[in-house]
Every structure is written in C-alpha cells, then in structure tokens.
Amino acid sequence: MSCWNEIISTFGYDGIVSVPCKKISNIYSAISKEQVIIVPREDDAINFAIGASLSNRKYLVVIQSSGFGNILNSMASLAIPYSINIDVLISCRGGVNEDNPVQRIMGQLSLTVPKLLKVNYQKESEYNSLSEMFLKRKNDKINIMLIGV
C-alpha cells in the first residue's frame, strides 16, 4: 500500500479533489481513479470539498501554492464562518532555489496566510512522515497542510 493510499484509507477520505500538480503527481496513480476528481481551478476544488462535507463525505483538497489565493474567498466566507471541516494539502513552491519567480510570492504567502485565517496548519518538515502530519491534524477543524517546505 502506498503512502497516499494509506493516508486516504486511514483518515477516512472518500478521495481527493485536485488541480493537477506535477510535483506530487504520484498521488494520482497511488489511489484508484474513482477516488480522484480533477477540477480546473482551486476554488472549484475547495467548493466541492465544502459541499461534500455538508453531505457527510470527506475529500482531501490537493493544490499547488500558486493557486492558494484562489481558495481564500470560499475559505473566508463559507468554510471558516460556518466551521465546515475540510483538509487542504498544499504543495509549496517558491523556496530559495525556485527558478520560477511567479511561484515565489504565493509560496511565501502559503506560509503566512493560514495564520491570518486562524486555521490549523502544519508543515511537512515538522514531522517524520506525511502520515504523522495527517495524524496530528485536528479532526473537527479546517486543516491546511503544507508539503515541500
């Protein structure tokens, strides 16, 4: 069983909803095709997960940091004020070795904006494994999990 398959099954996700991200493309082949919903925009992903949550279903939102800004309105005007529990996995780019300047700003904001939103957030680098990071998330909260930082 792959790490991703273990995470999806262990933590009760019905699947993932994602804007494809090459950096973590292994997630798409690690779980069954029926568990992967591909959407064109990050706000579509977050809105799908919010709707699924309201129907007692659970989808992990998987996006790249460059699209993080696209989810803020749905987070701030719907998920946060109504305490809708969702998990968002953000593949971060924009570090010191980033060769694409477009990635730098949103990559940096992905590290600071969750604090402003007052949502639970974790960085992969603070844990021994992805599974440990998922284990430490809050079940009854909005969780933003950052990988690649």
Salt bridges, closest charged atoms under 4 A:
ASP14 OD2 - ARG57 NE 3.51
ASP43 OD1 - ARG41 NE 2.93
ASP87 OD2 - ARG137 NE 2.77
GLU98 OE2 - ARG93 NH2 2.82
